Amino acid sequence: MLELNNQYTVMKRQVHAQVLKAFFAGTLEQDVDALPIKIIPKSRISNRCCIYKERAMVRYRIMALMGINIETDDDELRTLSSYVREVMEEDKHVAPILTTISTACSSCPPDRYLISEACRGCFARPCLANCPKDCISFINGQAHIDESRCIRCGKCKEVCPFHAVVHIPVPCEEACPVNAVKKNEEGYVEIDYQKCISCGRCAMSCPFGAIVERSGVMPVVKMLKAGAHVTALIAPAIEGQFPGTLAQIKQALLATGFSSVVEVSQGAETTSLHEAHELSERKAEGKGYMTTSCCPAYMELVDKHLPFLAERRSSALSPMGYAALEAKQANPQTKTVFIGPCLAKRVEAVKLKTIDGVLTFSELASLFIAKGVDVREMEMADLGTTDSFEDCRGFALSGGVASCVLSRYAKADEVAVLPINGIDKKMFRTMKIWDKRQPEADLIEVMCCEGGCINGPGVVVKPSVALKLRGGNKAATPVKAMRSIVGARE
């Protein structure tokens, strides 16, 4: 995955902030067509072929921010202001979550392995001995790969003592665990939405920004500007995303225009109790292993690729689902907006019907900038926390869900836990085998993002920074608890 601190992230944040500032100022329709020129002035040194292509990319990013499906709805003869009028009248449909910008795609060549000048032509030649297709030869003491025969297994790279074998991947294709990303006949990136699980890995990995999410920010800011009662449902992963305490983040949301703030950790308490009860029933009835139900990308994975796991999923709602129900019960007129690190939550939100909007942390950061809200300057808000769900803030970390479930399970020491810390191509292949050979576990916690939700596609800072801001050792407690549980069973 790309380092979050990069030029693309800065540009994306700038585009979002400028659009939102104009929206709240009431000048978006008249200003939007000039924004690409304002953001990419003539004096800018272009990183692409020319400033005109740079401006075209800004135009597409503005369209994605407004929820436009660029693949199907792009009309180069239309002005951005016409799209704004359309969006102001009616919110765009959420599916699909991702869209592609073919103009931005670099048409990367197929992934391949190359021998660099670091090759020493050693006597052992483990690359030659371990290649299953005999595609390595030596010319003038240097190894060479016959790409016509290479199957890209990577064995030569694994065994080279000088690290002379270099793997040159196609980032988006390599990142997708379900092979939903491919090239079309013209060589540009294309997403097979029948396979896509909306995990967002491809969007995070593309260094050209050719894959973008269709933002859900416009419906939310329209609610805020209209003065509606809007409840912010903040995911546990929000702690550590901004340079301030959790209490200050809550106050910043109120200052931005939200009417109330609810921690989704409260919903996680209900999820944990439900899953603990369900796990107990399954064990008593000998029904075999159960998987958690909190990761929406995993739910999509099951629905589209691993249907045999459908009966293995917990029937509990996700923490977002229970938190939304609580908010609606407290105020039936409120609009609920989930704020988290996940793109797939938008898919789940459509299915639940109790969620009126979804924002990522990245979109929230742009909203803070547009509204001139600095989290660090906020006063401490009353968190309204109780001891009952404080440990559920660990849902943001790999191992945290299982840890919370087992803390509410009477015979936790009898439960064998298998944590799935991120789903890549290899893990996807492993999970397919479960159809014929069941894993030796009672509870399987599935996180599509390695490290947990703090490494989702919509985060603001990288996980190592988030963990420090969350409080170091305190934040790592659920992971340590998980490891000790697994270790005990091994």
Secondary structure, 3 states (H helix, E strand, C coil): CCCCCCHHHHHHHHHHHHHHHHHHHCCHHHHHHHHHHHHCCCCCCCCCCCHHHHHHHHHHHHHHHCCCCHHHHCCCCCCHHHHHHHHHHCCCCCCCCEEECCCCCCCCCCCEEEECCCCCCCCCCHHHHHCCCCCEEEECCEEEECCCCCCCCCHHHHHCCCCCEEEECCHHHHHCCCCCEEECCCCCEEECCCCCCCCCHHHHHCCCCCEEECCCHHHHHHHHHHCCCEEEEECHHHCCCCCCCHHHHHHHHHHHCCCEEEEHHHHHHHHHHHHHHHHHHHHHHCCCCEECCCCHHHHHHHHHCCHHHHHHECCCCCHHHHHHHHHHHHCCCCEEEEEECCCCHHHHHHHHCCCCEEEEHHHHHHHHHHHCCCHHHCCCCCCCCCHHHHHHHHHHCCCHHHHHHHHCCCCHHHCCEEEEECCCHHHHHHHHHCCCCCCCCCEEEEECCCCCHHHCCCCCCCHHHHHHHHCCHHHHHHHHHHHHHHHHHC
